Amino acid sequence: MANEMDMALSDKTTVAGSRNWIIPYIAALFAMMMLQISNLGFPPLMPSIQQSWGLNFSQVGLFTGVNGLASMLMAIPTGLLIQRFGEKKALSAGLIVVAVGLSIVALSSTFSLGMVGRTVWQFGYKATFVSIITALSLTIPLHLKASGMGINGALSSLATAVGAPLGGILALSYGWKGGMWGYAALALIGCAVFSFLYRPVRKILPTKKVATVGADSSSAFKTPIVWVLSLLMCLGTMVGISLTFFMPTALTSLFNLTVMDSAAILSMGYGIGVPVVLFAGVLADRINNRRLILAVIMLINTILALMMLIPNPTVFRVSAMLILSLGLSVPNLLYAVSGELLAGREVGNIMGTIGFGGGVAAYFGPQMLGLLRDATGSFAAGWYLMAAVSAISFIIVLFLKIK
């Protein structure tokens, strides 16, 4: 306990005497913004891509679903790359790979070549994402960890609002390929700015424990709490990810609402999520209890998922928007906790392992809702599953030894 207090005091003293973390932090945030604009903003281009390549809906699903697969395959290897080469080189290389993948998609005239580009793009995306989270963890002072990660989450949500209309504008003027070229250019701009401004604030030194929050080993892969947090990342983000994919179909089938109604709910959910993520991060740092904030979010999401069973479009809309907005806080709070587990070379491995859980959620979550819908002929089983997943997450958080 004394060591933890000394560390916190030392961290605050360092911050008070020096603000050298701010510019690297802003550089990492800028890189995240450039990365997410393409990843979260490209869906409006998908109908044009589908028409251009003559895709069926199964091929559209495969094209978009590469994201989850890449997350599972790249999360942990990226941590090892960061351990070997450092977060700056890994991040810069990742953004270059993203630009290459987007360029291949822009040059493609067939689905097969487009899938090659999409795969390269998403593998680069996941490598970059894990590297950015690692850079943020090494940059943000310990006593501001949740707030700093919250700002990152808010900007990621904002990227949806910026990226989608940007892609639409470019597509109207230059076609969907023009949108892809624009996204590729932004990735390179992000790489250039980050490479110029980012300087590691905390050097990657031999690994040592930095907090007694369940770290039992000097290796991320041998530390049980890391895998528990990865499981929480999977369960905690699965609800929002699955709802994002299935809500438009549910709204149409249940209440005869339009695609624009679905788009409005998504926009409102992510829009509300910006202040929610910021507030959750600041509050968690203020009361120094991230576990409590996580538990409250999981409990509320359990109730909201059950409310979606009520056959009322207004109740459904409000519940969906709140689930989306609250769910955005989960990964940022978990990344804030994970940044205090082990210091040194294991930081990248921790972020990669926890990010693996998010990849599992993105890949399997929507498929599970689809299977339940086909098997039962109703969306109710899916909402019950979402409630159960949130309830399990709540129970795990209650027994988790974290702050």
Disulfide bonds with the S-S distance in Angstrom:
none
